[in-house]
Structures are given as C-alpha cells and as structure tokens.
Amino acid sequence: MSFFENTRKPVGLGGKVMVSMMNLGHTPVATWGLEFLRLSPDAKVLDCGCGGGSNIKRLLKSCPRGIVKGIDYSPVSVEKARKVNHAAIAEGRCSVLQGSVADMIFADASFDAVTAFETVYFWPALPQCFRGIYRVLKPGGTFLICNESNGDTDKDEKWTEIIGGMVIYKSGELKAYLEQAGFHDVQIHKKKNWLCITARKRGDQA
C-alpha cells in the first residue's frame, strides 16, 4: 500500500503520520468552509470521516455549550481524534466512534448539523450515505461538505490515479445526490480549487 492510500483509510505508522499531516494541511480549507456554517452555542454536531479530530476541535469552539461527535472507520484516526479532544471528551461534550458513514447507529433527528471535510471522495454508495445523514439531521438542520478538490481541473486526476477508490465529484454531481436524498437550499461556494456545499433538511418534518 502506498503512503497516499492512508488518506483514504489511515493504518499503521504511515497512517499515524498521515492523520497528523492532515490535521495541519487541511486547516486552511476547513477554516474557510466553516465560515458557511452557522451554529448555535448549544448545537449538537456530527463530524463524519473525522480523521485526526482537528475539525471536531474547531466545531467545539463554535458551539461552546454544545456537543460534537465524530465518526471514522479508521482505528488510527479515532485514536488520534480522541487524543486531540481528550479534554472535551472528559467533560462529556465530545465522543469519537469507530464506524462507517454508510451504516450509522445514531437515532433519527439527532444533530443540528453534520460536517464532512475532505472525506466524501471515499464514501461508498454516496446516495445511501447522504440519505443516512438526512435521517440523523434534525428538521431544518444543515449538512456541510468541504473539499480541497472540486473536479474542475485536470490536476485533480493525479490524486485519483494514486489513491484507490477515490472519486472527485463536481459540484453539480454532489448537488444532484443531495437533492435526491431530500435536501434543499443547496448552496455552492468555490475558492481556488476548493469546494464547500451546504444543504438543509426540510424543516416541516416531525
């Protein structure tokens, strides 16, 4: 397995190095993307594909009286995310679980917001995953997707060539999948080669 395969599912020593690199390297795009997410101080948030946990830490700061949960299918990522957020976990404001976005155990209408930073490239059966996120969001809740690659340039192909199973979606493709899952008010934002999408769950549902 090449070192770059650890971007998809970090394992072993190489995976530990990768999650630390991603915590630093993804800071600019994550900080930009979070500008489009408005959270109440007591919001309940889920970070899907949470990686090394740096975005969980940012989300905790955005909702100082809220709760942030993370989920990732890599044991290496879960371990790192727990270390990064150990204080909030001890306070009962955070938990990080190992599991797949495609089969989440959370109850219906559990979260005010769900985030996905640099991760939807690797999700299997994307429409199914989006339906699962729609299910766990509260009515009126927001789903935020933030990617460093928006699929608009040929430069993105180098990553799909070296990372198995990676798919770089264009904004129109993601918008269509989101609307098929039931989301509305899909907003698309771009900067450089970055892409941020917010979508809302309809608020008239019980």
Sequence and secondary structure as in RCSB ss.txt:
>XXXX:A:sequence
MSFFENTRKPVGLGGKVMVSMMNLGHTPVATWGLEFLRLSPDAKVLDCGCGGGSNIKRLLKSCPRGIVKGIDYSP
VSVEKARKVNHAAIAEGRCSVLQGSVADMIFADASFDAVTAFETVYFWPALPQCFRGIYRVLKPGGTFLICNESN
GDTDKDEKWTEIIGGMVIYKSGELKAYLEQAGFHDVQIHKKKNWLCITARKRGDQA
>XXXX:A:secstr
  GGGGGTS  HHHHHHHHHHHHHHTHHHHHHHGGG    TT EEEEET TTSHHHHHHHHHSTTSEEEEEES H
HHHHHHHHHTHHHHHTTSEEEEE  GGG    TT EEEEEEES GGG SSHHHHHHHHHHHEEEEEEEEEEES  
S SGGGHHHHHHSTT     HHHHHHHHHHTT EEEEEEEETTEEEEEEE  TT  
